[in-house]
Amino acid sequence: STHLALSICARAIGSWAMATAPEPTGPAAPSPGEAEKAAGNAHFKGGDFLKAAACYTKAIKADPANHVLYSNRAQAFLKLNKVTNALKDADKCIELAPAFVKGYHRRALALVALERKPEAYEATLTAVELDLSSKELVKLGIELRGKEFAAAVAAMRRAKADAENPPALADEKPAPPLAQKEAKSAPEKAAASEAAAPVERQRPSKALVDLTPEEFASEIVRTCLSDLMEKRPLEPRIFMQPKPPKTRKEAKNGEAPAMGVMQISMAFDSPETVKQAIPAVRNQVNEVFKAQAAALAVLKSSIAFPRTWTKSSWKFPDDCEGIFMQLEHPIGRGMWFTHIEDVATCKVGETISLDPEEFGVLPQLFPGANHRF
């Protein structure tokens, strides 16, 4: 589904387990870090944010790996209008606990204060993906992007409902193995198939974690075209393919790893917004989600920069509409464009393979990838 929310279930469950683990029985004196944290909390509730920040600093010295302390100090710094310090603490909190919602919330508030709204929007989206019930986060997102954010939240909620109540799989024959050399790539075939028979969406017959890079790209092409035909908004997004479970325990928990989605709606407004977006995208793909592959899907009309279709080898009219699909994998890269011949009727035309070095919308996301799919 195109509306699958960003999933970092393993880390979220780990953080929850740590947070809800029973306290040891019997009397025990609080550690220096816990004592300073409690004092900081008391000062914060009393409105003395400077003393609160000082206490949290002492607590961090005693327990530097505690992400909650950085989150608390970031909040105190925000109250003191020390937004640069607040941003540093929020980033440290996220580094220690990528599934901790408040870290992204603090980061978003600091970025708003620094007037870095595109980054604030992305941080707010990530926070909402982790906690769809937070009215405060939804309010912040609407203040930043209005109806666009409200639509994104609605899509996330639909995706969550779809994940909890998945549709029954239709009977289908497994696809034959891909040949080493074919006239059309898998994404090109997927686009042609979806355009020819826009039927009810079916999940791939293979598990998401087992798809080859081209099969993963094919699934994203099908997802985007299905959304287009169903008149759903097609915002610029990066789809992240999860890695297989590392342990038998993870494999037996009954839940297959889900696809991650990162919305980057403002990334292509200008050269500056592209540069600003790249570090966050690389961090999300490589460090937070630890994806085995990533695929960018973006409408041509959503791209103000870079205008890759101005290249001499571009075969379609400059004013045409279509979907750029850029595949990023540790061993290589791929690039495709699906031409939409008629936007009103969603008539899908040809899908062509492009050179990612020439037509890439984003720079390389995985270091050392030199193969072309």
Secondary structure, DSSP 8 states (H G I E B T S, - for coil): -TT-----HHHHHHHHHHHH----SS-----HHHHHHHHHHHHHHTT-HHHHHHHHHHHHHH-TT-HHHHHHHHHHHHHTT-HHHHHHHHHHHHHH-TT-HHHHHHHHHHHHHTT-HHHHHHHHHHHHHH-TT-HHHHHHHHHHHTHHHHHHHHHHHHHHHHHHS--------------SS-SS-HHHHHHHHHHH---S----SS-GGG--HHHHHHHHHHHHHHHHHTT-----EEEEE----SSHHHHTSS-----EEEE-TTTTSSHHHHHHHHHHHHIIIIIIS--SEEEEEEEGGG--S--GGGSTT--S-TT-EEEEEEEEETTEEEEEEEEEEETTTTEEEEEEEE-HHHH-SS--SSTT--EE-
